[in-house]
Amino acid sequence: MTVVDDELSLVFSALADPTRRAILERLAEGDATVSQLAEPFEMTQQAISKHLKVLERAHLISRTRTAQSRPCTLDTEQLDVAAGWIALHRQVWADRHDRLDEHLAALRARRTPASKEETTP
């Protein structure tokens, strides 16, 4: 497994949780502190902090220090990498699907004349 795969695994694992996705959506609007991020959720700031650590480990967010607060910032670079991986593989999967459709159509075309001959008295 390459380093890119490991990073992608961290990103996809982080994105698998709806709370973390909601946090990223909030951060897309601008930087926020832990308490601001915790407001819409019925969970403790400690639980939100755990989610933030997962996002930070996946390099989806970064934290800066401003006086007493540590606002979180969205880091889109890893999202771009993940989106690129999906786009690349989507094309591969689409090509395979198209080839499968062509193959099945060819099989049906071969069977159709034989089926008509069998039903003719």
C-alpha positions as CSV (number, residue, x, y, z in Angstrom):
1,M,0.0,0.0,0.0
2,T,1.4,3.4,-1.0
3,V,1.4,6.5,1.1
4,V,-1.3,8.0,-1.1
5,D,-3.5,5.0,-0.5
6,D,-3.0,5.4,3.3
7,E,-3.8,9.1,3.1
8,L,-6.9,8.3,1.0
9,S,-8.0,5.7,3.6
10,L,-7.7,8.3,6.3
11,V,-9.8,10.8,4.2
12,F,-12.5,8.3,3.3
13,S,-12.6,7.0,6.9
14,A,-13.0,10.6,8.2
15,L,-15.7,11.3,5.6
16,A,-17.6,8.2,6.5
17,D,-19.1,9.8,9.6
18,P,-22.0,12.2,9.2
19,T,-20.9,14.4,12.1
20,R,-17.5,15.0,10.6
21,R,-19.1,15.7,7.2
22,A,-21.4,18.3,8.9
23,I,-18.3,19.8,10.6
24,L,-16.6,20.1,7.2
25,E,-19.7,21.7,5.7
26,R,-19.7,24.3,8.5
27,L,-16.0,25.0,8.0
28,A,-16.6,25.6,4.3
29,E,-18.5,28.7,5.4
30,G,-15.4,29.9,7.4
31,D,-13.2,29.2,10.4
32,A,-14.8,28.2,13.7
33,T,-13.8,27.3,17.2
34,V,-14.6,24.0,18.9
35,S,-17.5,25.6,20.8
36,Q,-18.9,27.1,17.6
37,L,-18.7,23.7,15.9
38,A,-20.3,22.0,18.8
39,E,-23.4,24.3,18.9
40,P,-25.6,22.4,16.4
41,F,-24.8,19.0,17.9
42,E,-26.2,17.3,20.9
43,M,-22.8,16.2,22.1
44,T,-20.0,17.5,24.3
45,Q,-17.1,19.6,23.2
46,Q,-14.9,16.7,24.1
47,A,-16.8,14.5,21.6
48,I,-16.5,17.2,18.9
49,S,-12.8,17.5,19.7
50,K,-12.4,13.8,19.0
51,H,-14.0,14.2,15.6
52,L,-11.7,17.2,14.9
53,K,-8.7,15.0,15.7
54,V,-9.8,12.5,13.1
55,L,-10.3,15.3,10.6
56,E,-6.9,16.8,11.5
57,R,-5.2,13.4,11.2
58,A,-6.7,13.1,7.7
59,H,-5.4,16.6,6.9
60,L,-8.9,17.8,6.1
61,I,-8.7,20.6,8.7
62,S,-5.9,22.5,10.5
63,R,-6.0,24.5,13.7
64,T,-4.3,27.8,14.3
65,R,-3.7,29.6,17.5
66,T,-5.2,33.1,17.9
67,A,-4.7,34.4,21.5
68,Q,-6.7,32.0,23.7
69,S,-8.7,30.3,20.9
70,R,-7.7,27.7,18.4
71,P,-10.0,28.1,15.4
72,C,-10.3,25.3,12.9
73,T,-9.8,25.9,9.2
74,L,-10.9,23.7,6.3
75,D,-8.0,22.3,4.2
76,T,-9.3,21.3,0.8
77,E,-6.1,19.8,-0.6
78,Q,-6.9,16.2,0.6
79,L,-10.5,16.6,-0.5
80,D,-9.2,17.5,-4.0
81,V,-7.0,14.4,-3.9
82,A,-9.9,12.2,-2.9
83,A,-12.2,13.7,-5.6
84,G,-9.5,13.2,-8.2
85,W,-9.2,9.5,-7.2
86,I,-13.0,9.1,-7.5
87,A,-13.1,10.9,-10.9
88,L,-10.3,8.7,-12.2
89,H,-11.8,5.5,-11.1
90,R,-15.3,6.6,-12.1
91,Q,-14.1,6.7,-15.7
92,V,-12.5,3.3,-15.4
93,W,-15.7,1.8,-14.0
94,A,-17.8,3.6,-16.6
95,D,-15.6,2.2,-19.4
96,R,-15.9,-1.3,-17.9
97,H,-19.7,-0.9,-17.7
98,D,-19.8,0.2,-21.3
99,R,-17.7,-2.8,-22.4
100,L,-20.0,-5.1,-20.4
101,D,-23.1,-3.6,-22.0
102,E,-21.5,-4.2,-25.5
103,H,-20.7,-7.7,-24.6
104,L,-24.2,-8.5,-23.3
105,A,-25.7,-6.9,-26.4
106,A,-23.5,-9.1,-28.6
107,L,-24.5,-12.2,-26.7
108,R,-28.2,-11.3,-27.0
109,A,-27.7,-10.6,-30.8
110,R,-26.2,-14.1,-31.2
111,R,-29.0,-15.8,-29.3
112,T,-31.8,-14.0,-31.0
113,P,-31.4,-15.6,-34.5
114,A,-31.0,-19.1,-32.9
115,S,-34.1,-18.6,-30.8
116,K,-36.2,-17.6,-33.8
117,E,-35.0,-20.7,-35.8
118,E,-35.9,-23.0,-32.9
119,T,-39.5,-21.6,-32.7
120,T,-40.1,-21.9,-36.4
121,P,-42.0,-25.2,-37.3
